[in-house]
Amino acid sequence: MATRRTDGLNADGEKRGRRRAALSAGLVVATVVTTVLSVWLALGLAEQRSTEQRRQDILAAARQSALNFTSLDYRHYDRDSRNVLKSATGDFKKQFTAQTEQLTQLVARNKSVSEGQVLEAGIVRSDSRSARVLVVADSKVTNTAVPGGEPRTYRLQLDLVLKDGRWLTSDVEFVG
């Protein structure tokens, strides 16, 4: 026989009310946990995409800088040297600028043409403001001494810095 309560509720109704409250609380907790996990995963994915984009930007800048550096033609050396300087900064830019007049004369006198090709590039280290990249490039060099051309392989270490939203070469060293 059911127990009568003076407040008008029976024991079965009270149990159902508690179950509904527990179910509602469980759904709220599950929703909060799902939302927090979704935001955490989205932030992690955004960071991963940002890191990969930075990596691609660094490699593209290093490849272009090495290509500019290994592709010089006496017939339009002014343009070619400007291309090198556009992607340069710091000591590298100062050194290349200081040597441009002398190089212009040397390249013109020898009728030098260097056709570069980047074979490989890999990041040694990087952070949000700087990077070091190793680049392997080939070029075919022709001049008055070697009119048929001579293949050359370059192993370059490029230091890059992020300046005004662009990755610029701040130092170049021949390695290996």
N, CA, C and O of each residue as an XYZ file, in Angstrom:
704
protein
N       0.840     -1.153      0.000
C       0.000      0.000      0.000
C       0.900      1.235      0.000
O       1.872      1.292      0.752
N       0.581      2.224     -0.840
C       1.382      3.427     -0.999
C       1.251      4.317      0.205
O       0.180      4.465      0.793
N       2.337      4.888      0.545
C       2.349      5.787      1.687
C       1.858      7.134      1.227
O       2.283      7.635      0.186
N       0.964      7.728      1.997
C       0.447      9.051      1.641
C       1.251     10.111      2.330
O       1.578     10.022      3.514
N       1.557     11.110      1.557
C       2.299     12.227      2.106
C       1.361     13.415      2.236
O       0.398     13.557      1.483
N       1.648     14.216      3.153
C       0.793     15.365      3.386
C       1.030     16.481      2.373
O       0.183     17.361      2.221
N       2.178     16.460      1.670
C       2.447     17.535      0.704
C       1.937     17.204     -0.687
O       2.132     17.999     -1.606
N       1.297     16.074     -0.874
C       0.686     15.713     -2.127
C       1.583     14.900     -3.038
O       1.137     14.514     -4.119
N       2.835     14.615     -2.661
C       3.731     13.813     -3.490
C       3.836     12.432     -2.893
O       3.809     12.245     -1.677
N       3.959     11.462     -3.795
C       4.203     10.124     -3.286
C       5.678      9.786     -3.483
O       6.384     10.557     -4.132
N       6.161      8.702     -2.967
C       7.567      8.323     -3.013
C       8.046      8.101     -4.450
O       9.190      8.416     -4.777
N       7.172      7.560     -5.313
C       7.562      7.319     -6.717
C       7.811      8.634     -7.446
O       8.762      8.719     -8.223
N       7.018      9.630     -7.233
C       7.186     10.936     -7.870
C       8.460     11.612     -7.394
O       9.147     12.279     -8.169
N       8.769     11.439     -6.129
C       9.976     12.031     -5.585
C      11.227     11.380     -6.200
O      12.206     12.076     -6.469
N      11.209     10.073     -6.423
C      12.331      9.360     -7.034
C      12.521      9.821     -8.483
O      13.646     10.025     -8.937
N      11.399      9.981     -9.201
C      11.492     10.441    -10.593
C      12.066     11.851    -10.662
O      12.837     12.158    -11.571
N      11.710     12.689     -9.739
C      12.235     14.056     -9.707
C      13.732     14.071     -9.454
O      14.467     14.843    -10.070
N      14.181     13.211     -8.541
C      15.610     13.138     -8.280
C      16.369     12.591     -9.477
O      17.478     13.043     -9.764
N      15.790     11.625    -10.179
C      16.429     11.062    -11.374
C      16.546     12.130    -12.468
O      17.575     12.233    -13.136
N      15.499     12.911    -12.641
C      15.532     13.980    -13.655
C      16.592     15.025    -13.303
O      17.310     15.499    -14.183
N      16.690     15.378    -12.044
C      17.685     16.350    -11.609
C      19.091     15.800    -11.821
O      19.980     16.522    -12.271
N      19.295     14.515    -11.495
C      20.610     13.895    -11.687
C      20.947     13.809    -13.172
O      22.085     14.064    -13.564
N      19.970     13.455    -13.997
C      20.181     13.375    -15.441
C      20.513     14.754    -16.008
O      21.418     14.883    -16.832
N      19.794     15.774    -15.577
C      20.065     17.141    -16.042
C      21.470     17.586    -15.634
O      22.199     18.172    -16.434
N      21.840     17.304    -14.391
C      23.178     17.673    -13.921
C      24.246     16.920    -14.713
O      25.282     17.495    -15.046
N      24.014     15.665    -15.013
C      24.962     14.869    -15.801
C      25.106     15.425    -17.218
O      26.214     15.478    -17.751
N      24.009     15.833    -17.823
C      24.054     16.418    -19.169
C      24.807     17.753    -19.164
O      25.561     18.045    -20.092
N      24.606     18.542    -18.141
C      25.318     19.812    -18.030
C      26.827     19.552    -17.909
O      27.623     20.198    -18.591
N      27.214     18.619    -17.054
C      28.624     18.281    -16.882
C      29.206     17.757    -18.200
O      30.302     18.161    -18.590
N      28.491     16.869    -18.885
C      28.974     16.316    -20.159
C      29.127     17.420    -21.204
O      30.084     17.410    -21.977
N      28.200     18.363    -21.233
C      28.277     19.467    -22.186
C      29.485     20.351    -21.893
O      30.206     20.746    -22.809
N      29.703     20.657    -20.632
C      30.849     21.490    -20.249
C      32.159     20.779    -20.607
O      33.058     21.398    -21.177
N      32.276     19.496    -20.282
C      33.488     18.736    -20.582
C      33.716     18.683    -22.092
O      34.844     18.876    -22.547
N      32.676     18.425    -22.870
C      32.792     18.373    -24.334
C      33.214     19.725    -24.895
O      34.055     19.784    -25.792
N      32.654     20.794    -24.389
C      33.016     22.137    -24.854
C      34.474     22.449    -24.544
O      35.200     22.953    -25.401
N      34.899     22.153    -23.325
C      36.290     22.413    -22.932
C      37.245     21.601    -23.811
O      38.244     22.137    -24.292
N      36.955     20.326    -24.025
C      37.807     19.494    -24.874
C      37.831     20.013    -26.311
O      38.890     20.020    -26.939
N      36.709     20.440    -26.836
C      36.646     20.968    -28.205
C      37.491     22.227    -28.346
O      38.221     22.375    -29.326
N      37.401     23.130    -27.382
C      38.190     24.361    -27.422
C      39.676     24.027    -27.313
O      40.491     24.595    -28.040
N      40.035     23.118    -26.419
C      41.430     22.714    -26.246
C      41.988     22.103    -27.532
O      43.102     22.430    -27.943
N      41.214     21.213    -28.171
C      41.668     20.598    -29.421
C      41.757     21.635    -30.547
O      42.685     21.585    -31.354
N      40.825     22.551    -30.611
C      40.847     23.591    -31.653
C      42.071     24.490    -31.491
O      42.719     24.845    -32.476
N      42.386     24.858    -30.251
C      43.571     25.682    -30.005
C      44.845     24.929    -30.381
O      45.763     25.510    -30.960
N      44.902     23.652    -30.057
C      46.060     22.831    -30.423
C      46.212     22.714    -31.930
O      47.326     22.775    -32.451
N      45.104     22.546    -32.630
C      45.128     22.460    -34.093
C      45.549     23.786    -34.709
O      46.314     23.802    -35.674
N      45.068     24.889    -34.172
C      45.452     26.210    -34.675
C      46.946     26.440    -34.474
O      47.611     26.979    -35.358
N      47.480     26.040    -33.328
C      48.916     26.184    -33.057
C      49.723     25.310    -34.018
O      50.762     25.732    -34.524
N      49.244     24.103    -34.263
C      49.931     23.197    -35.185
C      49.940     23.784    -36.604
O      50.962     23.728    -37.289
N      48.834     24.332    -37.036
C      48.765     24.956    -38.367
C      49.684     26.171    -38.445
O      50.354     26.378    -39.457
N      49.718     26.962    -37.402
C      50.580     28.136    -37.364
C      52.056     27.729    -37.441
O      52.841     28.353    -38.156
N      52.422     26.694    -36.710
C      53.798     26.201    -36.724
C      54.159     25.674    -38.106
O      55.251     25.949    -38.604
N      53.276     24.935    -38.722
C      53.535     24.400    -40.065
C      53.626     25.524    -41.093
O      54.459     25.463    -41.997
N      52.788     26.543    -40.970
C      52.852     27.678    -41.901
C      54.170     28.430    -41.739
O      54.789     28.823    -42.728
N      54.598     28.631    -40.495
C      55.885     29.284    -40.249
C      57.011     28.470    -40.873
O      57.910     29.033    -41.497
N      56.972     27.164    -40.710
C      57.980     26.271    -41.279
C      58.018     26.411    -42.799
O      59.093     26.525    -43.387
N      56.862     26.402    -43.427
C      56.795     26.537    -44.886
C      57.306     27.905    -45.338
O      57.995     28.006    -46.354
N      56.974     28.951    -44.591
C      57.445     30.305    -44.931
C      58.970     30.394    -44.832
O      59.619     31.002    -45.683
N      59.531     29.789    -43.795
C      60.984     29.798    -43.613
C      61.662     29.070    -44.773
O      62.616     29.582    -45.358
N      61.170     27.885    -45.103
C      61.778     27.114    -46.189
C      61.653     27.836    -47.524
O      62.599     27.845    -48.312
N      60.507     28.438    -47.787
C      60.321     29.171    -49.048
C      61.283     30.349    -49.140
O      61.871     30.592    -50.194
N      61.444     31.076    -48.049
C      62.358     32.223    -48.041
C      63.810     31.765    -48.226
O      64.562     32.386    -48.976
N      64.201     30.696    -47.555
C      65.570     30.191    -47.677
C      65.842     29.683    -49.087
O      66.905     29.944    -49.650
N      64.886     28.961    -49.657
C      65.046     28.466    -51.026
C      65.198     29.627    -52.009
O      66.065     29.597    -52.882
N      64.357     30.643    -51.865
C      64.423     31.783    -52.784
C      65.721     32.545    -52.614
O      66.328     32.964    -53.600
N      66.149     32.727    -51.394
C      67.398     33.429    -51.137
C      68.576     32.671    -51.745
O      69.438     33.280    -52.378
N      68.623     31.355    -51.561
C      69.702     30.547    -52.134
C      69.640     30.566    -53.658
O      70.677     30.628    -54.318
N      68.448     30.512    -54.217
C      68.294     30.572    -55.675
C      68.795     31.919    -56.204
O      69.504     31.968    -57.208
N      68.427     33.004    -55.531
C      68.898     34.331    -55.938
C      70.424     34.417    -55.857
O      71.075     34.988    -56.732
N      70.969     33.848    -54.807
C      72.403     33.916    -54.556
C      73.203     33.096    -55.576
O      74.341     33.442    -55.893
N      72.612     32.011    -56.090
C      73.327     31.131    -57.023
C      72.926     31.366    -58.480
O      73.406     30.662    -59.368
N      72.064     32.334    -58.737
C      71.623     32.636    -60.106
C      71.961     34.087    -60.430
O      71.192     35.004    -60.141
N      73.115     34.265    -61.030
C      73.575     35.609    -61.364
C      74.055     35.626    -62.819
O      74.724     34.700    -63.278
N      73.701     36.692    -63.526
C      74.018     36.796    -64.946
C      74.621     38.174    -65.218
O      74.034     39.196    -64.862
N      75.788     38.195    -65.848
C      76.482     39.465    -66.102
C      75.648     40.423    -66.951
O      75.827     41.637    -66.858
N      74.740     39.900    -67.777
C      73.942     40.748    -68.671
C      72.887     41.559    -67.923
O      72.430     42.590    -68.416
N      72.507     41.103    -66.752
C      71.569     41.864    -65.904
C      71.917     41.669    -64.430
O      71.072     41.332    -63.600
N      73.180     41.894    -64.149
C      73.676     41.714    -62.787
C      73.039     42.702    -61.804
O      72.824     42.362    -60.641
N      72.738     43.914    -62.260
C      72.084     44.885    -61.367
C      70.768     44.323    -60.840
O      70.493     44.395    -59.642
N      69.960     43.766    -61.734
C      68.679     43.174    -61.328
C      68.912     41.987    -60.398
O      68.259     41.866    -59.362
N      69.841     41.117    -60.770
C      70.101     39.916    -59.969
C      70.618     40.265    -58.575
O      70.214     39.651    -57.588
N      71.505     41.243    -58.498
C      72.021     41.630    -57.174
C      70.921     42.300    -56.343
O      70.888     42.137    -55.123
N      70.024     43.047    -56.984
C      68.872     43.624    -56.250
C      67.989     42.516    -55.684
O      67.469     42.645    -54.576
N      67.817     41.429    -56.437
C      67.028     40.294    -55.939
C      67.663     39.688    -54.689
O      66.962     39.320    -53.746
N      68.982     39.588    -54.689
C      69.679     39.076    -53.499
C      69.433     40.019    -52.326
O      69.124     39.580    -51.218
N      69.571     41.308    -52.578
C      69.437     42.294    -51.495
C      68.002     42.425    -50.979
O      67.800     42.774    -49.817
N      67.008     42.152    -51.821
C      65.607     42.231    -51.385
C      65.300     41.235    -50.277
O      64.445     41.484    -49.427
N      65.996     40.114    -50.293
C      65.724     39.089    -49.275
C      66.816     39.051    -48.213
O      66.945     38.066    -47.485
N      67.605     40.128    -48.124
C      68.729     40.168    -47.189
C      68.517     41.229    -46.115
O      67.744     42.173    -46.284
N      69.222     41.045    -45.014
C      69.206     42.014    -43.921
C      70.507     41.863    -43.127
O      71.271     40.921    -43.340
N      70.740     42.782    -42.230
C      71.859     42.673    -41.297
C      73.216     42.632    -41.966
O      73.456     43.288    -42.979
N      74.108     41.836    -41.366
C      75.488     41.733    -41.851
C      75.563     41.225    -43.283
O      76.375     41.710    -44.071
N      74.730     40.260    -43.624
C      74.771     39.733    -44.991
C      74.461     40.834    -46.006
O      75.130     40.943    -47.034
N      73.462     41.635    -45.719
C      73.096     42.719    -46.633
C      74.249     43.740    -46.734
O      74.583     44.207    -47.823
N      74.834     44.066    -45.603
C      75.957     45.020    -45.599
C      77.134     44.481    -46.415
O      77.713     45.202    -47.228
N      77.481     43.221    -46.195
C      78.620     42.634    -46.898
C      78.360     42.537    -48.398
O      79.229     42.869    -49.205
N      77.169     42.084    -48.767
C      76.859     41.947    -50.194
C      76.831     43.320    -50.860
O      77.327     43.481    -51.975
N      76.255     44.304    -50.185
C      76.212     45.665    -50.730
C      77.622     46.207    -50.929
O      77.919     46.818    -51.956
N      78.486     45.983    -49.950
C      79.864     46.480    -50.033
C      80.630     45.853    -51.189
O      81.537     46.478    -51.739
N      80.278     44.623    -51.567
C      80.995     43.921    -52.630
C      80.338     44.051    -53.998
O      80.894     43.585    -54.992
N      79.176     44.669    -54.068
C      78.408     44.699    -55.313
C      79.170     45.369    -56.458
O      79.192     44.839    -57.570
N      79.782     46.500    -56.213
C      80.495     47.196    -57.290
C      81.636     46.344    -57.841
O      81.800     46.215    -59.055
N      82.411     45.773    -56.942
C      83.537     44.925    -57.353
C      83.028     43.677    -58.087
O      83.584     43.284    -59.112
N      81.966     43.061    -57.554
C      81.402     41.868    -58.197
C      80.828     42.193    -59.571
O      80.964     41.403    -60.505
N      80.194     43.341    -59.695
C      79.628     43.746    -60.984
C      80.725     43.794    -62.048
O      80.536     43.297    -63.159
N      81.852     44.381    -61.715
C      82.970     44.471    -62.657
C      83.551     43.089    -62.968
O      83.835     42.779    -64.125
N      83.725     42.275    -61.955
C      84.296     40.946    -62.128
C      83.394     40.074    -63.003
O      83.867     39.402    -63.920
N      82.109     40.091    -62.714
C      81.152     39.276    -63.464
C      81.081     39.744    -64.917
O      81.016     38.923    -65.831
N      81.094     41.053    -65.130
C      81.035     41.593    -66.497
C      82.312     41.253    -67.261
O      82.250     40.848    -68.422
N      83.452     41.412    -66.629
C      84.740     41.138    -67.295
C      84.831     39.665    -67.712
O      85.342     39.359    -68.789
N      84.346     38.769    -66.879
C      84.425     37.331    -67.158
C      83.193     36.785    -67.875
O      83.132     35.602    -68.211
N      82.198     37.672    -68.109
C      80.936     37.249    -68.744
C      80.371     36.012    -68.032
O      80.041     35.007    -68.660
N      80.274     36.119    -66.723
C      79.834     35.009    -65.877
C      78.315     34.890    -65.838
O      77.581     35.871    -65.714
N      77.886     33.639    -65.950
C      76.471     33.303    -65.805
C      76.392     32.078    -64.897
O      77.042     31.063    -65.149
N      75.600     32.184    -63.852
C      75.389     31.076    -62.928
C      73.891     30.808    -62.860
O      73.108     31.680    -62.484
N      73.505     29.589    -63.228
C      72.092     29.201    -63.217
C      71.871     28.233    -62.060
O      72.196     27.049    -62.152
N      71.313     28.758    -60.970
C      71.148     27.964    -59.762
C      69.874     27.150    -59.738
O      68.888     27.459    -60.407
N      69.934     26.093    -58.939
C      68.775     25.224    -58.715
C      68.885     24.680    -57.296
O      69.897     24.081    -56.934
N      67.853     24.886    -56.499
C      67.858     24.381    -55.122
C      67.411     22.927    -55.139
O      66.346     22.593    -55.658
N      68.245     22.068    -54.561
C      67.930     20.635    -54.523
C      67.207     20.240    -53.239
O      66.217     19.509    -53.274
N      67.702     20.721    -52.125
C      67.134     20.380    -50.816
C      67.282     21.550    -49.869
O      68.189     22.371    -50.004
N      66.381     21.612    -48.914
C      66.474     22.603    -47.839
C      65.840     21.998    -46.598
O      64.794     21.351    -46.665
N      66.490     22.219    -45.471
C      65.962     21.698    -44.221
C      66.265     22.644    -43.072
O      67.335     23.250    -43.003
N      65.312     22.753    -42.190
C      65.456     23.636    -41.038
C      66.252     22.925    -39.956
O      65.907     21.819    -39.539
N      67.316     23.569    -39.508
C      68.130     23.042    -38.418
C      67.491     23.415    -37.089
O      67.362     22.586    -36.188
N      67.095     24.674    -36.983
C      66.409     25.161    -35.780
C      65.574     26.368    -36.171
O      65.865     27.057    -37.148
N      64.542     26.605    -35.395
C      63.730     27.806    -35.629
C      62.925     28.137    -34.387
O      62.619     27.275    -33.563
N      62.596     29.406    -34.283
C      61.642     29.865    -33.287
C      60.782     30.917    -33.987
O      60.810     31.024    -35.213
N      60.037     31.672    -33.235
C      59.097     32.609    -33.854
C      59.776     33.792    -34.534
O      59.130     34.493    -35.313
N      61.063     34.038    -34.265
C      61.759     35.215    -34.821
C      63.011     34.899    -35.634
O      63.512     35.774    -36.341
N      63.536     33.660    -35.554
C      64.773     33.345    -36.261
C      64.787     31.879    -36.683
O      64.039     31.050    -36.166
N      65.673     31.591    -37.646
C      65.793     30.216    -38.124
C      67.171     30.015    -38.734
O      67.812     30.960    -39.194
N      67.607     28.774    -38.726
C      68.824     28.367    -39.425
C      68.416     27.239    -40.367
O      67.780     26.265    -39.963
N      68.802     27.397    -41.644
C      68.406     26.453    -42.683
C      69.643     26.008    -43.452
O      70.504     26.823    -43.783
N      69.724     24.723    -43.730
C      70.766     24.200    -44.602
C      70.163     23.997    -45.984
O      69.073     23.444    -46.127
N      70.891     24.452    -47.001
C      70.402     24.366    -48.381
C      71.479     23.732    -49.245
O      72.655     24.084    -49.148
N      71.070     22.799    -50.087
C      71.952     22.227    -51.093
C      71.458     22.733    -52.438
O      70.294     22.556    -52.797
N      72.370     23.372    -53.178
C      72.010     23.934    -54.477
C      73.077     23.572    -55.500
O      74.263     23.492    -55.181
N      72.640     23.359    -56.713
C      73.543     23.158    -57.847
C      73.450     24.373    -58.741
O      72.436     25.070    -58.762
N      74.515     24.619    -59.476
C      74.436     25.644    -60.510
C      75.375     25.255    -61.640
O      76.362     24.545    -61.452
N      75.031     25.741    -62.795
C      75.907     25.595    -63.956
C      76.515     26.969    -64.180
O      75.806     27.947    -64.417
N      77.831     27.026    -64.102
C      78.531     28.299    -64.227
C      79.270     28.327    -65.564
O      80.063     27.440    -65.880
N      78.985     29.365    -66.330
C      79.734     29.600    -67.564
C      80.400     30.958    -67.464
O      79.872     31.887    -66.852
N      81.583     31.058    -68.082
C      82.311     32.323    -68.133
C      83.353     32.218    -69.242
O      83.388     31.220    -69.962
N      84.190     33.221    -69.386
C      85.181     33.216    -70.471
C      86.176     32.067    -70.325
O      86.689     31.571    -71.328
N      86.452     31.643    -69.115
C      87.391     30.540    -68.891
C      86.745     29.176    -69.138
O      87.430     28.232    -69.533
N      85.445     29.063    -68.911
C      84.732     27.797    -69.075
C      83.457     28.061    -69.894
O      82.357     28.047    -69.341
N      83.598     28.301    -71.209
C      82.431     28.645    -72.019
C      81.397     27.520    -72.122
O      80.218     27.783    -72.357
N      81.829     26.282    -71.949
C      80.887     25.156    -72.006
C      80.142     24.930    -70.701
O      79.189     24.152    -70.651
N      80.564     25.593    -69.672
C      79.896     25.472    -68.379
C      80.545     24.448    -67.471
O      81.163     23.482    -67.919
N      80.387     24.687    -66.212
C      80.951     23.823    -65.180
C      79.920     23.682    -64.067
O      79.414     24.681    -63.556
N      79.606     22.441    -63.688
C      78.642     22.269    -62.591
C      79.292     22.563    -61.243
O      80.456     22.238    -61.013
N      78.528     23.174    -60.373
C      78.989     23.433    -59.005
C      77.878     23.061    -58.033
O      76.694     23.262    -58.303
N      78.287     22.522    -56.910
C      77.336     22.197    -55.846
C      77.675     23.050    -54.637
O      78.834     23.144    -54.232
N      76.660     23.663    -54.074
C      76.837     24.522    -52.904
C      76.069     23.926    -51.731
O      74.932     23.475    -51.875
N      76.707     23.935    -50.582
C      76.038     23.615    -49.327
C      76.096     24.892    -48.505
O      77.165     25.345    -48.096
N      74.934     25.452    -48.277
C      74.854     26.755    -47.629
C      74.121     26.648    -46.304
O      73.159     25.892    -46.166
N      74.585     27.406    -45.345
C      73.867     27.576    -44.085
C      73.353     29.000    -44.078
O      74.134     29.951    -44.106
N      72.050     29.145    -44.041
C      71.426     30.465    -44.040
C      70.790     30.722    -42.686
O      70.034     29.896    -42.175
N      71.104     31.873    -42.113
C      70.413     32.328    -40.912
C      69.376     33.336    -41.369
O      69.683     34.259    -42.123
N      68.152     33.156    -40.911
C      67.056     34.044    -41.283
C      66.455     34.670    -40.040
O      66.465     34.083    -38.958
N      65.936     35.867    -40.216
C      65.216     36.546    -39.142
C      63.890     37.061    -39.701
O      63.784     37.407    -40.878
N      62.893     37.103    -38.835
C      61.592     37.635    -39.226
C      61.607     39.138    -38.996
O      61.776     39.606    -37.871
N      61.429     39.886    -40.077
C      61.479     41.338    -40.001
C      60.318     41.902    -40.814
O      60.209     41.636    -42.011
N      59.464     42.669    -40.178
C      58.311     43.273    -40.836
C      57.466     42.235    -41.566
O      56.974     42.486    -42.666
N      57.302     41.070    -40.948
C      56.451     40.032    -41.512
C      57.092     39.192    -42.602
O      56.424     38.347    -43.197
N      58.383     39.407    -42.881
C      59.088     38.650    -43.920
C      60.313     37.972    -43.337
O      60.982     38.525    -42.464
N      60.603     36.773    -43.820
C      61.817     36.069    -43.431
C      62.928     36.531    -44.352
O      62.847     36.363    -45.569
N      63.980     37.123    -43.760
C      65.098     37.668    -44.514
C      66.396     36.977    -44.093
O      66.563     36.589    -42.937
N      67.298     36.834    -45.044
C      68.581     36.185    -44.784
C      69.527     37.177    -44.124
O      69.810     38.242    -44.673
N      70.010     36.816    -42.945
C      70.920     37.699    -42.214
C      72.370     37.223    -42.278
O      73.285     37.988    -41.975
N      72.586     35.967    -42.670
C      73.941     35.461    -42.784
C      73.931     34.247    -43.712
O      72.989     33.455    -43.715
N      75.000     34.121    -44.497
C      75.182     32.959    -45.384
C      76.597     32.441    -45.175
O      77.568     33.196    -45.216
N      76.690     31.148    -44.952
C      77.996     30.502    -44.820
C      78.023     29.290    -45.746
O      77.038     28.565    -45.882
N      79.183     29.092    -46.381
C      79.393     27.876    -47.149
C      79.844     26.812    -46.172
O      80.784     27.025    -45.407
N      79.175     25.658    -46.191
C      79.497     24.569    -45.258
C      79.785     23.304    -46.051
O      79.393     23.171    -47.210
N      80.481     22.376    -45.397
C      80.735     21.063    -45.977
C      81.540     21.116    -47.189
O      81.831     20.078    -47.783
